[in-house]
Amino acid sequence: MIKVAVLYGGQSAEREVSLNTGKAVYQALMDAGFTAGLIDVSRNVAAELQTISPDVAFIALHGPGGEDGAIQGLLETIGIPYTGSGVLASAMAMDKIVTKRILDVTGIATAAYAVFDSGKDNLEENSKVIRKNISGKLVVKAPNQGSSIGIYFVEPQDNLENAIKEALKYDKKILIERFISGIEVTASVIGNDKPEVLPLIEIVSHTGVYDYKAKYTKGLSDHVIPARITQDATKVVEKLSVETYRALGCKGLARVDFMVTEEGDPFVLEVNTIPGMTETSLFPDAARAAGRSFPELVAELVRLAME
């Protein structure tokens, strides 16, 4: 019987989300017939892994230390196969600025953006330049956070400097993007060499913004499957999802988030290489729409990790 260590918890701002994901994955693995154990990565994870000696590690971590290639590097060193993307792909996808640059190079549509570097840029001067170059509503993002942590929406009349200052509490470099209005759609991608795009999901937030609270509080958002976009837009989103997945070198699974404009033009927002696996999460919903139960989904991810 395959022994799986579920790595969860950690010390990032997304610890609570990770704890929920890990517990849900652990139960699903048990239901699928695996031998499973939980390891909280806030402790000495290397020693615990060597003690348990699992056949594979299921990474259920979110945020820095879990999605950025760090735990992946440790598992590579120890020689334990693991779910999801490798060190480089994880690190690139975790950093929203690096992801944007890769999307630019590969010609994948994404919102106009600028970067503020606190180590060399003047906040007042750069804010004026950014306002001049990118008109309208802006989105300010701490590039190495997830679950909508460190994200601020700035209206044209609002003070951009204040939003950047808030985001600097999380990172030294800040991403500033043009806000794109439209339908928020997410594409769940699964597979290694031949990635499959699961049914697209439209995200409807009852709070107006799909933020941390909307993501993890029952009743504050709806997942509409399939997404209410045209057939042509659906095909483009699916195509761009696979192109993005491959451009970053993803494996196992990832979720690619889009905004689709009224004209039906999709723009990639960001990539999540370790999507949430809680009862309100998007990836399990997409898998269920494709006919996969949650235990079947986690079993498939373990199989992909061992390929």
DAVENFEN-V430132 format. One record per backbone hydrogen bond with DSSP energy under -0.5 kcal/mol. CO is the residue of the C=O (numbers start at 1). NH is the residue of the N-H. If there is no record, write none. Layout:
[[CO NH] [CO NH]]
This chain:
[[2 4] [2 35] [3 55] [3 56] [4 6] [4 37] [5 7] [5 58] [6 8] [6 39] [7 60] [8 10] [8 41] [12 15] [14 18] [15 19] [16 20] [17 21] [18 22] [19 23] [20 24] [21 25] [22 26] [23 27] [24 28] [25 29] [26 30] [27 31] [28 32] [29 34] [30 33] [34 36] [35 4] [37 6] [39 8] [39 41] [40 43] [43 45] [44 48] [45 49] [46 50] [47 51] [48 52] [49 53] [55 81] [56 5] [57 59] [57 83] [58 7] [58 60] [63 66] [63 67] [69 73] [70 74] [71 75] [72 76] [73 77] [74 78] [75 79] [75 80] [79 81] [81 57] [86 90] [87 91] [88 92] [89 93] [90 94] [91 95] [94 96] [95 99] [96 100] [97 101] [98 102] [99 103] [100 104] [101 105] [102 106] [103 107] [103 108] [104 107] [109 268] [112 178] [114 176] [115 117] [116 118] [116 174] [117 120] [117 121] [121 123] [122 126] [123 127] [124 128] [125 129] [126 130] [127 131] [128 132] [129 133] [130 134] [133 135] [137 179] [138 154] [139 141] [139 177] [140 152] [141 143] [141 175] [142 145] [143 96] [146 149] [148 151] [150 142] [152 140] [153 155] [154 138] [155 158] [158 160] [159 163] [160 164] [161 165] [162 166] [163 167] [164 168] [166 169] [167 170] [167 171] [172 118] [173 143] [174 116] [175 141] [176 114] [177 139] [179 181] [182 184] [183 185] [183 260] [184 203] [185 258] [186 188] [186 201] [187 189] [187 256] [188 198] [189 254] [190 196] [191 252] [196 190] [196 198] [200 226] [200 227] [201 186] [202 204] [202 224] [203 184] [203 205] [204 222] [205 208] [209 211] [211 215] [212 216] [213 217] [216 218] [217 220] [220 206] [220 207] [222 204] [222 224] [223 225] [224 202] [227 229] [230 234] [231 235] [232 236] [233 237] [234 238] [235 239] [236 240] [237 241] [238 242] [239 243] [240 244] [241 245] [242 246] [243 247] [244 248] [245 249] [245 250] [251 253] [252 191] [254 189] [255 257] [255 272] [256 187] [257 269] [257 270] [258 185] [259 261] [259 267] [260 183] [261 264] [264 266] [265 261] [267 259] [268 111] [270 257] [271 273] [272 255] [278 281] [281 285] [282 286] [283 287] [284 288] [285 289] [286 199] [286 290] [287 292] [288 291] [291 293] [293 297] [294 298] [295 299] [296 300] [297 301] [298 302] [299 303] [300 304] [301 305] [302 306] [303 306] [304 307]]
